[in-house]
Amino acid sequence: MQPLVQQAQQALNKVQQAIYKLLDKIPQKFDIKASQWRYYRHWLALSIVTEITMLIFNGFLTEIYILISILFLGGFILRLLQLYPGEREPLYLDLSAVVIAGLFSFFAGLLIGSGWCFFLIPLSTLILLPHLMYISKEK
């Protein structure tokens, strides 16, 4: 069992490095500051991995969106308690992501089994929109 977990971790690390290598070409084509790019790269890589996961497990979109909402809720609570290990950011960022992911979960529940549910996957980047807007404005 342990070698399988290690192989999965190595494969995930290789995918992450490949995504970072691909994404690192973007700032050269657009006028993006290095301080902003560090954050954009993180969110873009996370978004790509999440959307690939959604494509693979598209029968569980409701559960995936609930999990995303719970993770952002955890970040919100940690920020509220001033225990968040990352940089200080406004509370509304994580709270808005919780609400948006909750809406996606609701719509996924309504649309599951129909062809329309597939369209939620590329739109799920909207969950990160408040964070991306904050980066472009503040960083």
PyMOL commands that set and color helices and strands:
alter all, ss='L'
color gray80, all
select helices_A, chain A and resi 2-23+26-29+34-56+58-80+91-111+115-138
alter helices_A, ss='H'
color red, helices_A
deselect
rebuild
show_as cartoon
